[in-house]
Amino acid sequence: MNDVLVDSNVLLDVLTEDARWLEWSSAVLASVSTTAALVINPIVFAEVSVAFARIEDVDEALSGTVFRREPLSYEAAFLAGKAFVRYRRRGGVRSSPLPDFFIGAHAATAGYRLLTRDPRRYRDQFPTLELVSPRLSPGAA
């Protein structure tokens, strides 16, 4: 099965023991890791780093024995730019590409699935990207 790029929101749920999402994020991360390599990139690393005071702590939390670290390719950066243009044409108000565009473009160009609990923007901007995400919010029937 193809590798999985892990979105920062899933990692932060686990690392901060988020009351609402810890159970789902932990379970799906563990499940996916049994059949695929878990991948992060510098954008994910940067977003997760806000929960830590020292880079050594981030390095430990995102250990290279668990997560494969990959750079963002120029192809992915180009696709992120095109996704941003579509976003702006649809009425988006941000003036520069959002991290989600880089994360989604990385997964799309590498042929990875994307593990995220917030699939909306990825579905809108990367409709062919295979997402691993919750169908319902935790606690919903």
DSSP file (Angstrom, degrees, kcal/mol; ACC not computed):
  #  RESIDUE AA STRUCTURE BP1 BP2  ACC     N-H-->O    O-->H-N    N-H-->O    O-->H-N    TCO  KAPPA ALPHA  PHI   PSI    X-CA   Y-CA   Z-CA
    1    1 A M              0   0    0      0, 0.0     2,-0.0     0, 0.0     0, 0.0   0.000 360.0 360.0 360.0 150.4    0.0    0.0    0.0
    2    2 A N        -     0   0    0      1,-0.1   110,-0.1    34,-0.1   111,-0.1  -0.279 360.0 -96.3 -72.7 155.9    1.2    3.5   -0.7
    3    3 A D        -     0   0    0     33,-0.1   110,-2.3     1,-0.1     2,-0.5  -0.081  35.1-127.8 -65.7 167.7    2.9    5.6    2.0
    4    4 A V  E     -ab  38 113A   0     33,-2.7    35,-3.0   108,-0.2     2,-0.5  -0.976   3.6-147.1-127.7 123.7    1.0    8.2    4.0
    5    5 A L  E     -ab  39 114A   0    108,-2.8   110,-2.7    -2,-0.5     2,-0.6  -0.781  25.3-140.0 -83.2 129.3    1.9   11.9    4.5
    6    6 A V  E     - b   0 115A   0     33,-2.7    35,-0.2    -2,-0.5   110,-0.2  -0.826   9.5-134.3-100.0 122.9    0.7   12.8    8.0
    7    7 A D    >>  -     0   0    0    108,-2.9     4,-1.4    -2,-0.6     3,-0.8  -0.404  19.9-119.3 -71.8 148.8   -0.9   16.2    8.5
    8    8 A S  H 3> S+     0   0    0      1,-0.2     4,-3.0     2,-0.2     5,-0.2   0.797 108.5  65.6 -61.2 -29.9    0.2   18.2   11.5
    9    9 A N  H 3> S+     0   0    0      1,-0.2     4,-1.8     2,-0.2    -1,-0.2   0.887 102.3  48.2 -63.7 -35.8   -3.3   18.3   13.0
   10   10 A V  H <> S+     0   0    0     -3,-0.8     4,-1.6   105,-0.3    -1,-0.2   0.922 113.8  46.8 -67.2 -44.1   -3.2   14.5   13.6
   11   11 A L  H  X S+     0   0    0     -4,-1.4     4,-3.0     1,-0.2     5,-0.2   0.916 111.9  50.0 -64.7 -43.1    0.3   14.7   15.1
   12   12 A L  H  X S+     0   0    0     -4,-3.0     4,-2.4     1,-0.2     6,-0.3   0.860 105.0  58.5 -65.3 -34.4   -0.7   17.7   17.4
   13   13 A D  H  <>S+     0   0    0     -4,-1.8     5,-2.2    -5,-0.2     4,-0.3   0.929 114.0  38.2 -56.8 -44.4   -3.8   15.8   18.5
   14   14 A V  H ><5S+     0   0    0     -4,-1.6     3,-0.7     3,-0.2    -2,-0.2   0.934 117.7  47.4 -73.7 -47.7   -1.6   13.0   19.8
   15   15 A L  H 3<5S+     0   0    0     -4,-3.0    -2,-0.2     1,-0.2    -3,-0.2   0.809 120.9  36.8 -68.3 -30.6    1.3   15.1   21.1
   16   16 A T  T 3<5S-     0   0    0     -4,-2.4    -1,-0.2    -5,-0.2    -2,-0.2   0.399 105.8-125.4-100.0   1.9   -1.0   17.5   23.0
   17   17 A E  T < 5 -     0   0    0     -3,-0.7    -3,-0.2    -4,-0.3    -4,-0.1   0.927  30.6-151.1  52.3  50.9   -3.4   14.8   24.0
   18   18 A D     >< -     0   0    0     -5,-2.2     4,-2.3    -6,-0.3     5,-0.3  -0.288   7.4-139.0 -54.8 126.0   -6.3   16.8   22.5
   19   19 A A  T  4 S+     0   0    0      1,-0.2     4,-0.2     2,-0.2    -1,-0.1   0.843  97.7  38.4 -60.7 -36.5   -9.5   15.9   24.4
   20   20 A R  T  4 S+     0   0    0      1,-0.1     4,-0.3     2,-0.1    -1,-0.2   0.872 129.5  24.2 -83.4 -38.1  -11.7   15.7   21.3
   21   21 A W  T  > S+     0   0    0      1,-0.1     4,-2.7     2,-0.1     5,-0.3   0.499  89.4  95.9-113.0  -5.8   -9.4   14.1   18.8
   22   22 A L  H  X S+     0   0    0     -4,-2.3     4,-2.6     1,-0.2     5,-0.3   0.909  87.6  48.7 -55.3 -47.4   -6.8   12.1   20.7
   23   23 A E  H  > S+     0   0    0     -5,-0.3     4,-2.2    -4,-0.2    -1,-0.2   0.945 116.5  40.7 -61.5 -50.3   -8.6    8.8   20.5
   24   24 A W  H  > S+     0   0    0     -4,-0.3     4,-2.7     2,-0.2     5,-0.3   0.955 117.6  47.1 -63.7 -49.9   -9.3    8.9   16.7
   25   25 A S  H  X S+     0   0    0     -4,-2.7     4,-2.1     1,-0.2     5,-0.2   0.900 114.1  47.1 -62.3 -42.3   -5.9   10.4   15.8
   26   26 A S  H  X S+     0   0    0     -4,-2.6     4,-2.3    -5,-0.3    -1,-0.2   0.934 114.1  47.3 -63.4 -46.5   -4.0    7.8   17.9
   27   27 A A  H  X S+     0   0    0     -4,-2.2     4,-2.4    -5,-0.3    -2,-0.2   0.927 115.3  43.1 -64.5 -46.2   -5.9    4.9   16.6
   28   28 A V  H  X S+     0   0    0     -4,-2.7     4,-2.8     2,-0.2     5,-0.3   0.877 112.8  52.9 -71.5 -35.7   -5.7    5.8   12.9
   29   29 A L  H  X S+     0   0    0     -4,-2.1     4,-1.8    -5,-0.3    -1,-0.2   0.931 112.7  45.1 -62.3 -44.9   -2.1    6.7   13.1
   30   30 A A  H  X S+     0   0    0     -4,-2.3     4,-0.5    -5,-0.2    -2,-0.2   0.910 115.0  48.3 -64.0 -42.9   -1.3    3.3   14.7
   31   31 A S  H >< S+     0   0    0     -4,-2.4     3,-1.2     1,-0.2     4,-0.4   0.941 112.4  46.4 -64.5 -49.0   -3.4    1.5   12.2
   32   32 A V  H >X S+     0   0    0     -4,-2.8     3,-1.6     1,-0.3     4,-1.3   0.858 104.3  63.1 -63.0 -36.1   -2.0    3.2    9.1
   33   33 A S  H 3< S+     0   0    0     -4,-1.8    -1,-0.3     1,-0.3    -2,-0.2   0.656  92.1  65.7 -67.9 -14.1    1.6    2.7   10.4
   34   34 A T  T << S+     0   0    0     -3,-1.2    -1,-0.3    -4,-0.5    -2,-0.2   0.703 116.5  24.3 -78.8 -18.2    1.1   -1.1   10.2
   35   35 A T  T <4 S+     0   0    0     -3,-1.6     2,-0.3    -4,-0.4    -2,-0.2   0.470 123.9  35.4-123.9  -4.9    0.8   -1.1    6.4
   36   36 A A  S  < S-     0   0    0     -4,-1.3     2,-0.2   -32,-0.0    -1,-0.2  -0.987  78.3-102.5-149.5 154.7    2.5    2.1    5.2
   37   37 A A        -     0   0    0     -2,-0.3   -33,-2.7    -3,-0.1     2,-0.5  -0.576  36.7-128.8 -74.2 142.1    5.5    4.3    5.9
   38   38 A L  E     -ac   4  67A   0     28,-0.6    30,-3.4    -2,-0.2     2,-0.4  -0.842  28.7-166.4 -96.2 127.7    4.6    7.6    7.7
   39   39 A V  E     +ac   5  68A   0    -35,-3.0   -33,-2.7    -2,-0.5     2,-0.3  -0.892  12.3 178.2-119.3 142.3    6.0   10.7    6.0
   40   40 A I  E     - c   0  69A   0     28,-2.4    30,-2.4    -2,-0.4   -33,-0.1  -0.909   9.9-157.3-130.9 164.9    6.4   14.3    7.1
   41   41 A N     >  -     0   0    0     -2,-0.3     4,-2.6   -35,-0.2     5,-0.2  -0.791  41.0 -87.8-132.1 177.1    7.8   17.3    5.4
   42   42 A P  H  > S+     0   0    0      0, 0.0     4,-2.4     0, 0.0     5,-0.1   0.803 124.6  56.4 -60.1 -29.0    9.3   20.6    6.6
   43   43 A I  H  > S+     0   0    0      2,-0.2     4,-2.3     1,-0.2     5,-0.2   0.946 110.5  43.3 -67.2 -47.4    5.8   22.3    6.6
   44   44 A V  H  > S+     0   0    0      2,-0.2     4,-2.5     1,-0.2     5,-0.3   0.928 113.2  53.0 -62.0 -45.3    4.4   19.6    9.0
   45   45 A F  H  X S+     0   0    0     -4,-2.6     4,-2.0     1,-0.2    -2,-0.2   0.924 110.1  48.2 -55.4 -46.9    7.6   19.8   11.1
   46   46 A A  H  X S+     0   0    0     -4,-2.4     4,-0.6     1,-0.2    -1,-0.2   0.911 111.8  48.6 -62.6 -43.9    7.2   23.6   11.4
   47   47 A E  H >< S+     0   0    0     -4,-2.3     3,-0.7     1,-0.2    -1,-0.2   0.891 114.2  45.7 -66.3 -37.9    3.5   23.4   12.3
   48   48 A V  H >< S+     0   0    0     -4,-2.5     3,-2.0     1,-0.2    -1,-0.2   0.827  99.5  71.3 -71.8 -31.2    4.2   20.7   15.0
   49   49 A S  H >< S+     0   0    0     -4,-2.0     3,-2.1     1,-0.3    -1,-0.2   0.721  78.8  76.1 -60.9 -21.4    7.1   22.7   16.4
   50   50 A V  T << S+     0   0    0     -3,-0.7    -1,-0.3    -4,-0.6    -2,-0.1   0.732  88.6  60.1 -63.6 -19.0    4.9   25.3   17.9
   51   51 A A  T <  S+     0   0    0     -3,-2.0     2,-0.3    -4,-0.2    -1,-0.3   0.455 102.8  63.8 -85.0  -0.3    4.0   22.8   20.6
   52   52 A F    <   -     0   0    0     -3,-2.1     3,-0.1    -4,-0.1     4,-0.0  -0.902  61.8-153.1-128.7 151.9    7.7   22.6   21.7
   53   53 A A  S    S+     0   0    0     -2,-0.3     2,-0.4     1,-0.1    -1,-0.1   0.743  84.3  43.1 -90.0 -27.2   10.2   25.0   23.2
   54   54 A R  S >> S-     0   0    0      1,-0.1     4,-1.4    -5,-0.0     3,-0.7  -0.940  71.0-135.1-127.1 143.1   13.3   23.2   21.8
   55   55 A I  H 3> S+     0   0    0     -2,-0.4     4,-2.9     1,-0.2     5,-0.2   0.835 106.3  63.3 -62.1 -32.2   14.1   21.6   18.5
   56   56 A E  H 3> S+     0   0    0      1,-0.2     4,-1.9     2,-0.2    -1,-0.2   0.865 101.8  50.7 -60.3 -35.4   15.5   18.6   20.2
   57   57 A D  H <> S+     0   0    0     -3,-0.7     4,-2.3     2,-0.2    -1,-0.2   0.876 110.5  48.0 -70.7 -37.7   12.1   17.9   21.7
   58   58 A V  H  X S+     0   0    0     -4,-1.4     4,-2.7     2,-0.2    -2,-0.2   0.930 110.1  53.0 -65.9 -45.2   10.5   18.1   18.2
   59   59 A D  H  < S+     0   0    0     -4,-2.9    -2,-0.2     1,-0.2    -1,-0.2   0.891 111.5  46.4 -56.6 -40.9   13.1   15.8   16.8
   60   60 A E  H >< S+     0   0    0     -4,-1.9     3,-1.0    -5,-0.2    -1,-0.2   0.920 113.1  48.0 -68.4 -43.5   12.4   13.3   19.5
   61   61 A A  H 3< S+     0   0    0     -4,-2.3    -2,-0.2     1,-0.3    -1,-0.2   0.852 119.0  40.1 -66.0 -34.9    8.6   13.5   19.0
   62   62 A L  T 3< S-     0   0    0     -4,-2.7    -1,-0.3    -5,-0.1    -2,-0.1  -0.370  91.9-174.5-109.4  50.7    8.9   13.2   15.2
   63   63 A S    X>  -     0   0    0     -3,-1.0     4,-3.2     1,-0.1     3,-1.4  -0.082  32.4-130.7 -52.5 139.5   11.6   10.6   15.4
   64   64 A G  T 34 S+     0   0    0      1,-0.3    -1,-0.1     2,-0.2     5,-0.1   0.644 107.4  64.3 -66.3 -15.2   13.2    9.4   12.2
   65   65 A T  T 34 S+     0   0    0      1,-0.1    -1,-0.3     3,-0.1     3,-0.1   0.698 116.5  27.6 -79.8 -18.4   12.6    5.9   13.2
   66   66 A V  T <4 S+     0   0    0     -3,-1.4   -28,-0.6     1,-0.3     2,-0.4   0.776 125.0  42.1-105.4 -42.9    8.9    6.5   13.1
   67   67 A F  E  < S-c   38   0A   0     -4,-3.2     2,-0.6   -30,-0.1    -1,-0.3  -0.913  70.5-140.0-115.1 131.4    8.5    9.2   10.5
   68   68 A R  E     -c   39   0A   0    -30,-3.4   -28,-2.4    -2,-0.4     2,-0.5  -0.794  22.8-142.8 -86.4 125.6   10.4    9.5    7.2
   69   69 A R  E     +c   40   0A   0     -2,-0.6   -28,-0.2   -30,-0.2   -30,-0.0  -0.777  23.1 179.0 -93.4 128.4   11.3   13.1    6.6
   70   70 A E        -     0   0    0    -30,-2.4     2,-0.1    -2,-0.5     3,-0.0  -0.959  24.9-122.5-128.2 146.8   11.1   14.3    3.0
   71   71 A P        -     0   0    0      0, 0.0     2,-0.6     0, 0.0   -31,-0.0  -0.366  36.0-101.4 -75.7 165.3   11.8   17.7    1.4
   72   72 A L        -     0   0    0     -2,-0.1     2,-0.1     4,-0.0    31,-0.0  -0.800  40.8-134.7 -86.9 124.9    9.1   19.5   -0.5
   73   73 A S     >  -     0   0    0     -2,-0.6     4,-2.2     1,-0.1     5,-0.1  -0.336  15.5-118.6 -78.0 161.0    9.8   19.1   -4.3
   74   74 A Y  H  > S+     0   0    0      2,-0.2     4,-2.4     1,-0.2     5,-0.2   0.847 117.0  57.4 -65.8 -33.6    9.6   21.9   -6.8
   75   75 A E  H  > S+     0   0    0      2,-0.2     4,-2.3     1,-0.2    -1,-0.2   0.914 107.9  46.6 -61.5 -42.9    6.8   20.0   -8.5
   76   76 A A  H  > S+     0   0    0      2,-0.2     4,-2.6     1,-0.2    -2,-0.2   0.900 110.6  52.3 -66.6 -40.3    4.9   20.0   -5.3
   77   77 A A  H  X S+     0   0    0     -4,-2.2     4,-2.0     2,-0.2    -2,-0.2   0.900 109.6  49.9 -62.2 -39.9    5.6   23.8   -4.8
   78   78 A F  H  X S+     0   0    0     -4,-2.4     4,-2.0     2,-0.2    -2,-0.2   0.935 111.5  47.8 -62.7 -46.9    4.3   24.4   -8.3
   79   79 A L  H  X S+     0   0    0     -4,-2.3     4,-2.5     1,-0.2    -2,-0.2   0.881 109.1  54.3 -62.8 -38.5    1.1   22.4   -7.7
   80   80 A A  H  X S+     0   0    0     -4,-2.6     4,-2.1     1,-0.2    -1,-0.2   0.904 107.7  50.9 -61.2 -41.0    0.6   24.3   -4.4
   81   81 A G  H  X S+     0   0    0     -4,-2.0     4,-2.0     2,-0.2    -2,-0.2   0.903 110.3  48.4 -62.2 -41.7    0.8   27.6   -6.3
   82   82 A K  H  X S+     0   0    0     -4,-2.0     4,-2.1     2,-0.2    -2,-0.2   0.883 110.3  51.4 -66.9 -38.3   -1.8   26.4   -8.8
   83   83 A A  H  X S+     0   0    0     -4,-2.5     4,-2.3     1,-0.2    -1,-0.2   0.889 108.6  52.7 -63.9 -37.8   -4.1   25.3   -5.9
   84   84 A F  H  X S+     0   0    0     -4,-2.1     4,-2.5     2,-0.2    -2,-0.2   0.899 106.3  52.5 -64.2 -40.7   -3.6   28.7   -4.4
   85   85 A V  H  X S+     0   0    0     -4,-2.0     4,-2.4     2,-0.2    -2,-0.2   0.925 110.4  48.0 -60.6 -44.6   -4.7   30.4   -7.6
   86   86 A R  H  X S+     0   0    0     -4,-2.1     4,-1.5     1,-0.2    -2,-0.2   0.915 110.4  52.8 -61.4 -42.5   -7.9   28.2   -7.7
   87   87 A Y  H  <>S+     0   0    0     -4,-2.3     5,-2.6     1,-0.2     3,-0.3   0.928 110.7  46.3 -57.5 -48.1   -8.5   29.1   -4.1
   88   88 A R  H ><5S+     0   0    0     -4,-2.5     3,-1.7     1,-0.2    -1,-0.2   0.899 109.7  53.7 -64.0 -41.1   -8.2   32.9   -4.8
   89   89 A R  H 3<5S+     0   0    0     -4,-2.4    -1,-0.2     1,-0.3    -2,-0.2   0.785 105.3  55.4 -65.3 -26.3  -10.5   32.6   -7.9
   90   90 A R  T 3<5S-     0   0    0     -4,-1.5    -1,-0.3    -3,-0.3    -2,-0.2   0.347 134.4 -87.7 -87.6   6.2  -13.1   30.9   -5.8
   91   91 A G  T < 5S+     0   0    0     -3,-1.7    -3,-0.2     1,-0.3    -2,-0.2   0.520  70.5 159.9 103.8   6.8  -13.1   33.9   -3.4
   92   92 A G      < -     0   0    0     -5,-2.6    -1,-0.3    -6,-0.2    -8,-0.0  -0.351  26.7-157.3 -61.9 143.2  -10.3   32.9   -1.0
   93   93 A V        +     0   0    0     -2,-0.0    -1,-0.1     2,-0.0    -5,-0.1   0.578  52.9 110.2-104.2 -11.6   -9.0   35.9    0.9
   94   94 A R        -     0   0    0      1,-0.1     4,-0.1    -7,-0.0    -2,-0.0  -0.356  57.5-147.9 -66.2 146.3   -5.5   34.8    2.0
   95   95 A S  S    S+     0   0    0      2,-0.1    -1,-0.1     1,-0.1    -7,-0.0   0.504  77.3  35.9 -97.5  -4.0   -2.7   36.6    0.2
   96   96 A S  S    S-     0   0    0    -12,-0.0    -1,-0.1     0, 0.0    -2,-0.0  -0.979 100.3 -78.1-142.7 157.3   -0.2   33.8    0.2
   97   97 A P        -     0   0    0      0, 0.0   -16,-0.1     0, 0.0    -2,-0.1  -0.231  47.6-126.1 -57.9 138.0   -0.4   30.0   -0.1
   98   98 A L    >>  -     0   0    0    -18,-0.1     3,-1.4     1,-0.1     4,-1.0  -0.480  20.7-111.9 -80.7 153.3   -1.6   28.2    3.0
   99   99 A P  H 3> S+     0   0    0      0, 0.0     4,-2.4     0, 0.0     3,-0.3   0.847 116.0  65.1 -52.8 -35.2    0.5   25.4    4.5
  100  100 A D  H 3> S+     0   0    0      1,-0.2     4,-2.8     2,-0.2     5,-0.2   0.833  96.0  56.8 -59.3 -32.1   -2.3   23.0    3.6
  101  101 A F  H <> S+     0   0    0     -3,-1.4     4,-2.2     2,-0.2    -1,-0.2   0.909 109.5  44.5 -65.8 -41.0   -1.6   23.7   -0.1
  102  102 A F  H  X S+     0   0    0     -4,-1.0     4,-2.1    -3,-0.3    -2,-0.2   0.895 115.3  47.9 -69.2 -40.2    2.0   22.6    0.3
  103  103 A I  H  X S+     0   0    0     -4,-2.4     4,-2.2     2,-0.2    -2,-0.2   0.946 115.1  44.7 -65.9 -48.4    1.0   19.5    2.3
  104  104 A G  H  X S+     0   0    0     -4,-2.8     4,-2.5     1,-0.2    -2,-0.2   0.895 113.6  50.1 -62.7 -41.1   -1.7   18.5   -0.1
  105  105 A A  H  X S+     0   0    0     -4,-2.2     4,-2.7    -5,-0.2     5,-0.3   0.878 108.5  53.0 -67.0 -37.5    0.6   19.1   -3.1
  106  106 A H  H  X S+     0   0    0     -4,-2.1     4,-1.9     2,-0.2     6,-0.3   0.956 112.3  44.4 -61.2 -49.6    3.4   17.0   -1.6
  107  107 A A  H  X>S+     0   0    0     -4,-2.2     5,-2.3     1,-0.2     4,-0.9   0.917 115.2  49.1 -60.9 -43.4    1.1   14.1   -1.1
  108  108 A A  H  <5S+     0   0    0     -4,-2.5     3,-0.5     1,-0.2    -2,-0.2   0.924 113.5  43.7 -64.8 -46.0   -0.4   14.4   -4.5
  109  109 A T  H  <5S+     0   0    0     -4,-2.7    -1,-0.2     1,-0.2    -2,-0.2   0.793 116.2  47.7 -73.4 -26.2    2.8   14.7   -6.4
  110  110 A A  H  <5S-     0   0    0     -4,-1.9    -1,-0.2    -5,-0.3    -2,-0.2   0.581 110.7-118.8 -88.3 -10.3    4.4   11.8   -4.5
  111  111 A G  T  <5 +     0   0    0     -4,-0.9     2,-0.2    -3,-0.5    -3,-0.2   0.767  64.6 144.4  78.1  25.2    1.4    9.5   -4.9
  112  112 A Y      < -     0   0    0     -5,-2.3    18,-0.4    -6,-0.3    -1,-0.2  -0.560  52.1-120.3 -91.9 157.2    0.9    9.3   -1.1
  113  113 A R  E     -b    4   0A   0   -110,-2.3  -108,-2.8    -2,-0.2     2,-0.5  -0.581  30.4-129.5 -80.4 160.6   -2.4    9.1    0.8
  114  114 A L  E     -bd   5 131A   0     16,-2.2    18,-3.1    -2,-0.2     2,-0.7  -0.971   9.7-152.9-120.2 122.6   -2.9   12.0    3.3
  115  115 A L  E     +bd   6 132A   0   -110,-2.7  -108,-2.9    -2,-0.5     2,-0.3  -0.844  38.8 140.4 -93.0 112.5   -3.8   11.3    6.9
  116  116 A T        -     0   0    0     16,-2.2    -2,-0.1    -2,-0.7  -108,-0.0  -0.986  50.4-149.7-148.8 152.1   -5.8   14.4    8.1
  117  117 A R  S    S+     0   0    0     -2,-0.3    16,-0.1     1,-0.2    -1,-0.0   0.387  95.7  60.6-101.7   3.0   -8.8   15.1   10.3
  118  118 A D        +     0   0    0      1,-0.1     4,-0.4     2,-0.0     3,-0.3  -0.682  59.7 159.3-127.3  76.8   -9.6   18.2    8.4
  119  119 A P     >  +     0   0    0      0, 0.0     4,-2.8     0, 0.0     5,-0.3   0.580  44.6  94.6 -80.6 -10.1  -10.3   17.1    4.8
  120  120 A R  H  > S+     0   0    0      1,-0.2     4,-2.1     2,-0.2     5,-0.2   0.908  89.8  37.6 -52.5 -57.9  -12.3   20.0    3.5
  121  121 A R  H  > S+     0   0    0     -3,-0.3     4,-2.8     1,-0.2     5,-0.3   0.879 116.4  53.6 -66.3 -36.4   -9.6   22.1    1.8
  122  122 A Y  H  > S+     0   0    0     -4,-0.4     4,-2.6     1,-0.2     7,-0.3   0.913 109.5  48.1 -64.1 -40.8   -7.8   19.0    0.6
  123  123 A R  H  < S+     0   0    0     -4,-2.8    -2,-0.2     1,-0.2    -1,-0.2   0.903 114.9  46.6 -64.8 -39.9  -10.9   17.7   -1.1
  124  124 A D  H  < S+     0   0    0     -4,-2.1    -2,-0.2    -5,-0.3    -1,-0.2   0.918 124.3  29.6 -67.4 -44.5  -11.6   21.1   -2.7
  125  125 A Q  H  < S+     0   0    0     -4,-2.8    -2,-0.2     1,-0.2    -3,-0.2   0.727 131.4  31.5 -92.9 -23.9   -8.0   21.8   -3.9
  126  126 A F    ><  +     0   0    0     -4,-2.6     3,-1.8    -5,-0.3    -1,-0.2  -0.581  65.8 169.3-133.7  69.3   -6.8   18.2   -4.6
  127  127 A P  T 3  S+     0   0    0      0, 0.0    -1,-0.1     0, 0.0    -4,-0.1   0.697  77.3  50.7 -62.8 -21.0   -9.9   16.2   -5.6
  128  128 A T  T 3  S+     0   0    0      2,-0.1     2,-0.3     0, 0.0    -5,-0.1   0.542  83.7 111.3 -92.7  -6.3   -7.9   13.1   -6.7
  129  129 A L  S <  S-     0   0    0     -3,-1.8     2,-0.6    -7,-0.3   -16,-0.1  -0.500  70.9-127.7 -70.5 129.0   -5.9   12.9   -3.5
  130  130 A E        -     0   0    0    -18,-0.4   -16,-2.2    -2,-0.3     2,-0.4  -0.687  30.3-159.7 -80.1 122.5   -6.8    9.8   -1.4
  131  131 A L  E     -d  114   0A   0     -2,-0.6     2,-0.6   -18,-0.2   -16,-0.2  -0.806  20.3-156.7-106.7 143.3   -7.6   11.0    2.1
  132  132 A V  E     +d  115   0A   0    -18,-3.1   -16,-2.2    -2,-0.4    -2,-0.0  -0.963  46.6 134.4-111.3 107.6   -7.6    9.1    5.4
  133  133 A S        -     0   0    0     -2,-0.6   -16,-0.2   -18,-0.2     2,-0.1  -0.966  59.3 -81.4-152.5 161.9   -9.9   11.1    7.5
  134  134 A P        -     0   0    0      0, 0.0     3,-0.1     0, 0.0    -2,-0.0  -0.400  24.1-152.5 -69.3 144.0  -12.9   10.8    9.9
  135  135 A R  S    S+     0   0    0      1,-0.2     2,-0.3    -2,-0.1     0, 0.0   0.832  83.2  19.3 -80.9 -34.7  -16.3   10.4    8.4
  136  136 A L  S    S-     0   0    0      4,-0.1    -1,-0.2    -3,-0.0     3,-0.1  -0.931  92.3 -96.7-131.3 155.3  -18.0   11.9   11.4
  137  137 A S    >   -     0   0    0     -2,-0.3     3,-2.3     1,-0.1  -116,-0.0  -0.389  58.8 -84.5 -64.9 149.1  -16.8   14.1   14.2
  138  138 A P  T 3  S+     0   0    0      0, 0.0    -1,-0.1     0, 0.0     3,-0.1  -0.297 118.8  22.6 -54.7 137.9  -15.9   12.1   17.4
  139  139 A G  T 3  S+     0   0    0      1,-0.3     2,-0.2    -3,-0.1    -2,-0.1   0.293  92.8 128.3  87.5 -10.1  -19.0   11.5   19.4
  140  140 A A    <         0   0    0     -3,-2.3    -1,-0.3     1,-0.1    -4,-0.1  -0.498 360.0 360.0 -78.1 149.2  -21.4   11.9   16.5
  141  141 A A              0   0    0     -2,-0.2    -1,-0.1    -3,-0.1    -5,-0.0   0.466 360.0 360.0 -81.1 360.0  -23.9    9.2   15.8
